[in-house]
Amino acid sequence: MSQASAKTPRRPATQAAHLGRDPAQFLGAVNTPVFRASTIVFPTVAELEAAARGDHPGISYGLHGLPTVRDLQAAVAELEGGHAAFAVPSGLTATTLPLLALLRAGDHLLVTDSVYGPTRRFCDLHLRRFGVEVDYYDPLAGAAIERAFKPNTRVVFTESPGSLTFEVQDIPAIAEVAHARGAKVVLDNTWATPLFFRAFDHGVDVSVHAATKYLGGHSDVLLGLIVTNAATQPQLQRLWTDIGVTASTDDCFLGLRGLRTLPLRLERHQRSALEIARWLQARPEVSEVIYPALPGARGHELWKRDFTGATGLFGVVLHPVAKARIDAMLDGMQLFAMGWSWGGFESLIIPIAPEHVRTATRWDAGGPCLRLHVGLEDTADLIDDLAAGFARLAG
């Protein structure tokens, strides 16, 4: 565990460049080196015993606390305004570990109906098996979520915007209700990153990130980060330590590397995504573009109130068309590849069917849906690729 420092606050772009590194510790190296170690030895019995009690100021074992891991944790915690952060091997680990730490048999969990599919699967298949009640709620409920609370509700799991359908949740309203009822709020903040949504300023207790995506930024690392406030840190640290999960020092090095360019990359993702979203709005094949940063789009007013920027992931609803025509469009794409992740430098496109996974709300957009991730390529080339795709769609 690494705690956020108490240094004078800097602007986010400066923080991203400087947090989590101290060249004076490592022979002047600009970047924290990769440390590979398992066994840590101690010169005295007293220091060995102190390490066993958790009182030793240094590292006691290589599983937790190597400098590369520690520095990434400290950087992300401070960037998001949290108290502490924990690095884990994947974004899915980041979403599931807080639920395991904060819930026990007999507790009730509320989960947004727009939640990431694997998180839903974990709740349905495993938390229920452990005796946790799980219910899903309308992501647009806001303060009306109070009607879904039970006496044993302990956690509300949010995701804003949803990574398939992009509903922007009223996180402050949800947090106010949850805290009045003694429940914690967990947010999957992967879409916005710590740069564009300061989770703890809006009442969140635990913020989780699939750092595989924008924080890593290069589609070459699997990494998750859990950021906590002071109240939830002990429970998360205990489970993180006891269950034996941490990210490798090599992956944390890549996470730190990605952090350095995050502000520049996100600025480009947002600018390009807005340009392409506006172009798509004018296409006759498109019924709706679901991108919160787009004026007039679903969720725009809440996004404008709470967020400081937008990333490159959004949805498109087409007018009704045969699946074979969509397949023809997508099979021939040259720059927009098909893949399940997002947040890297490359553009992606996939067909999605949210209606098949909803349980608390009904999703009916009126036509087939695509999800686009706009990467760092030239937008003129990306638009050419989409235009050719629409020509194939038309047959």
Backbone hydrogen bonds, N-H to C=O, Kabsch-Sander energy under -0.5 kcal/mol:
donor,donor_aa,acceptor,acceptor_aa,energy
2,S,85,A,-1.0
4,A,83,H,-1.7
14,T,11,R,-0.7
15,Q,11,R,-2.5
16,A,12,P,-2.8
17,A,13,A,-1.2
18,H,14,T,-1.5
19,L,15,Q,-3.3
21,R,18,H,-0.7
25,Q,22,D,-2.2
26,F,22,D,-0.6
26,F,23,P,-1.2
27,L,24,A,-0.5
28,G,23,P,-2.6
29,A,26,F,-2.2
35,F,33,P,-0.5
36,R,34,V,-0.5
37,A,35,F,-0.6
48,L,44,T,-2.0
49,E,45,V,-2.9
50,A,46,A,-2.1
51,A,47,E,-2.3
52,A,48,L,-1.9
53,R,49,E,-1.6
54,G,50,A,-0.7
54,G,51,A,-0.7
55,D,50,A,-2.9
56,H,50,A,-0.8
61,Y,64,H,-0.6
62,G,38,S,-3.0
64,H,61,Y,-1.1
69,V,66,L,-0.5
70,R,66,L,-2.9
71,D,67,P,-2.6
72,L,68,T,-1.5
73,Q,69,V,-2.3
74,A,70,R,-2.5
75,A,71,D,-2.2
76,V,72,L,-2.4
77,A,73,Q,-2.3
78,E,74,A,-2.1
79,L,75,A,-2.4
80,E,76,V,-2.0
81,G,77,A,-0.8
81,G,78,E,-0.6
82,G,77,A,-2.7
83,H,228,T,-3.2
84,A,228,T,-1.4
85,A,2,S,-1.2
86,F,226,I,-2.4
88,V,224,G,-2.7
94,A,90,S,-1.6
95,T,91,G,-1.5
96,T,92,L,-2.2
97,L,93,T,-2.5
99,L,95,T,-0.6
100,L,96,T,-1.9
101,A,97,L,-2.2
102,L,98,P,-2.3
103,L,99,L,-1.2
106,G,131,G,-3.1
107,D,104,R,-2.3
108,H,152,N,-2.6
109,L,133,E,-3.0
110,L,155,V,-2.4
111,V,135,D,-2.4
112,T,157,F,-2.0
113,D,137,Y,-2.5
115,V,112,T,-1.6
119,T,116,Y,-0.9
120,R,116,Y,-1.9
121,R,117,G,-2.4
122,F,118,P,-2.1
123,C,119,T,-2.2
124,D,120,R,-2.7
125,L,121,R,-2.8
126,H,122,F,-2.1
127,L,122,F,-1.9
128,R,123,C,-1.4
130,F,126,H,-1.5
131,G,128,R,-1.7
132,V,127,L,-2.4
133,E,107,D,-2.9
135,D,109,L,-2.5
137,Y,111,V,-2.1
141,A,138,D,-2.2
144,A,141,A,-1.9
145,I,142,G,-1.8
146,E,143,A,-1.8
147,R,144,A,-1.7
148,A,145,I,-2.1
149,F,146,E,-1.3
153,T,150,K,-1.9
154,R,108,H,-2.6
155,V,108,H,-1.1
156,V,184,K,-2.7
157,F,110,L,-3.5
158,T,156,V,-0.6
158,T,186,V,-3.4
160,S,188,D,-1.0
162,G,167,E,-1.0
166,F,162,G,-1.4
169,Q,167,E,-0.6
171,I,169,Q,-1.8
174,I,170,D,-2.3
175,A,171,I,-3.0
176,E,172,P,-2.1
177,V,173,A,-1.9
178,A,174,I,-2.8
179,H,175,A,-2.8
180,A,176,E,-1.7
181,R,177,V,-1.2
181,R,178,A,-0.6
182,G,179,H,-1.1
183,A,178,A,-3.1
184,K,154,R,-2.8
186,V,156,V,-2.7
186,V,184,K,-0.5
187,L,206,V,-2.7
188,D,158,T,-2.4
189,N,187,L,-1.0
189,N,208,V,-2.4
193,T,189,N,-2.2
196,F,192,A,-1.2
196,F,193,T,-0.8
197,F,193,T,-1.3
199,A,197,F,-1.4
200,F,80,E,-0.7
201,D,198,R,-1.2
202,H,198,R,-0.5
202,H,199,A,-1.3
203,G,200,F,-0.8
204,V,199,A,-1.8
205,D,185,V,-2.3
206,V,185,V,-1.8
207,S,227,V,-2.8
208,V,187,L,-3.0
209,H,225,L,-2.4
211,A,209,H,-1.3
211,A,223,L,-0.6
212,T,223,L,-1.5
213,K,210,A,-2.3
216,G,211,A,-1.9
217,G,213,K,-3.5
223,L,221,V,-0.5
224,G,88,V,-2.7
225,L,209,H,-2.1
226,I,86,F,-2.3
227,V,207,S,-3.3
228,T,84,A,-2.8
229,N,205,D,-1.6
233,Q,229,N,-1.4
236,L,232,T,-2.0
237,Q,233,Q,-3.0
238,R,234,P,-2.3
239,L,235,Q,-2.0
240,W,236,L,-2.8
241,T,237,Q,-2.3
242,D,238,R,-2.8
243,I,239,L,-3.0
244,G,240,W,-0.6
245,V,240,W,-1.1
246,T,244,G,-0.5
247,A,87,A,-0.7
252,C,248,S,-2.3
253,F,249,T,-1.8
254,L,250,D,-1.7
255,G,251,D,-2.0
256,L,252,C,-2.5
257,R,253,F,-2.4
258,G,254,L,-2.5
259,L,255,G,-2.0
260,R,256,L,-1.3
261,T,257,R,-0.6
261,T,258,G,-0.8
262,L,258,G,-0.6
262,L,259,L,-0.9
265,R,261,T,-2.5
266,L,262,L,-2.8
267,E,263,P,-2.0
268,R,264,L,-1.8
269,H,265,R,-2.9
270,Q,266,L,-2.7
271,R,267,E,-2.1
272,S,268,R,-2.7
273,A,269,H,-2.7
274,L,270,Q,-2.5
275,E,271,R,-1.8
276,I,272,S,-2.4
277,A,273,A,-2.8
278,R,274,L,-2.3
279,W,275,E,-1.8
280,L,276,I,-2.6
281,Q,277,A,-2.0
282,A,278,R,-1.0
282,A,279,W,-0.6
283,R,280,L,-1.6
286,V,283,R,-1.2
287,S,317,V,-2.9
288,E,317,V,-1.8
290,I,288,E,-0.5
290,I,315,G,-2.9
291,Y,289,V,-0.9
294,L,291,Y,-2.7
297,A,294,L,-2.6
300,H,297,A,-1.9
303,W,299,G,-2.5
304,K,300,H,-2.8
305,R,301,E,-1.7
306,D,302,L,-2.3
307,F,303,W,-2.7
308,T,196,F,-2.2
309,G,196,F,-0.6
314,F,372,L,-2.3
315,G,290,I,-2.3
316,V,370,L,-2.6
317,V,288,E,-3.2
318,L,316,V,-0.5
318,L,368,P,-3.2
319,H,285,E,-2.4
325,R,322,A,-0.9
326,I,322,A,-1.5
327,D,323,K,-2.8
328,A,324,A,-1.9
329,M,325,R,-2.1
330,L,326,I,-2.7
331,D,327,D,-2.9
332,G,328,A,-0.9
333,M,330,L,-1.4
337,A,335,L,-1.1
337,A,347,S,-1.9
339,G,337,A,-0.6
348,L,373,H,-2.1
349,I,337,A,-2.5
350,I,371,R,-1.9
352,I,369,C,-2.2
356,H,353,A,-1.8
357,V,354,P,-1.7
358,R,354,P,-1.1
364,D,362,R,-0.7
369,C,352,I,-0.8
370,L,316,V,-2.8
371,R,350,I,-2.9
372,L,314,F,-2.7
373,H,348,L,-2.6
374,V,312,G,-2.8
374,V,372,L,-0.5
375,G,373,H,-0.7
376,L,345,F,-3.1
381,D,378,D,-0.5
382,L,378,D,-1.9
383,I,379,T,-2.8
384,D,380,A,-1.9
385,D,381,D,-2.1
386,L,382,L,-2.2
387,A,383,I,-2.8
388,A,384,D,-2.2
389,G,385,D,-1.7
390,F,386,L,-2.5
391,A,387,A,-1.6
392,R,388,A,-1.8
393,L,389,G,-2.3
394,A,390,F,-2.0
395,G,391,A,-0.7
395,G,392,R,-0.7
